[in-house]
Amino acid sequence: MRLEGLVLAIATAALIAAAGMARAAPTAERYRYEVSFDDRPIGTHSFEIDRSGDTKRVRSRADFHVKVMFVSLYRYEHAAEEHWQDGCLRRLDSETDDNGRRYAVRIDGGNGALEVDRRAPEPGTELLDVDCAATFAYWDLAQLERTALLNSQTGALTPVTFRFDGDDNVAGEAARRYRLEPYGMDPILLWYRATDRRWLQLETRRAAGVLRYRLTGAEPLPAAGRGARGGIEGLPGGP
C-alpha cells in the first residue's frame, strides 16, 4: 500500500472509531412532569435516564397529595429504579405508599424468565416466562409496542394494545398521539413531539376524574449530578 493510502486508511479508521465513541458516550437527562386531577395540580413525577452503550438506568419518583380545605384526602409516594439492557428490563426495585397501603417489589431477570419478589403487602415470589420484558415505559415510545407490560408498583404483567391515534399539537409543537389500552382499564392517551419522539403529555381517567401529566422541565445532567432520584416507569397507582 502506498504511503498516502496507508495514511488515509488510518485517518478513516480513527474517524470511524471516534464516531463510535461519540455514539456510545454516556448521557443522562432528567425530566419533570406536573400532574393534575381534573385540572387541579396534585404533585409531580420526575425521572432520570442514564444511558451508557446498550444499557439504561431509569430512576423515578412520584409525589401526589390531594387536599380539600387543608384536609388531606389522598397521599401517594412512589420510587423505583429500573435497569435495562439491549431494550429489555433486567432488574427493577420499587417502593410505594398508596395512601397508607405499602408495596415493595423486586424484579430480577435471567435464564429466560423474570423473578418477581413481592415483599409487601403480601410476600410472595412468582416466575414470569417473558423473553424481553418492559414496564409502562412512557419515556421510550418503542417500549410500548408490546402485547403486555409490567406494572412497576405491583409487579403484575398486564395485557395491552397500542396504536397510533393521529397527529396533534401540544403547546404549539407538532405532536403525535398514541392510545394505550391496558386490559380492564381506561385507555391512556400519550403525546410525543413529532421531531424527536420526546414524551410531552399523558391523559387518562381515574375514578370519576381525569389524570393528566404535562412536561414542565427537561435538562441534561452533569456527571456529578447522577444518582439523584428521578424517573418514570409507569402510572402511579396502576399501569
Secondary structure, DSSP 8 states (H G I E B T S, - for coil): --HHHHHHHHHHHHHHHHHHHHHHS-EEEEEEEEEEETTEEEEEEEEEEEEETTEEEEEEEEEEEEEETTEEEEEEEEEEEEEEETTEEEEEEEEEEETTEEEEEEEEEETTEEEEEEEESS-EEEEE--SS--B--TT-GGGG-SSEEE-TTT--EEEEEEEEEEEEEETTEEEEEEEEEETTS--EEEEEETTT--EEEEEEEETTEEEEEEEEEEEE--GGGTTSS----S-TT--
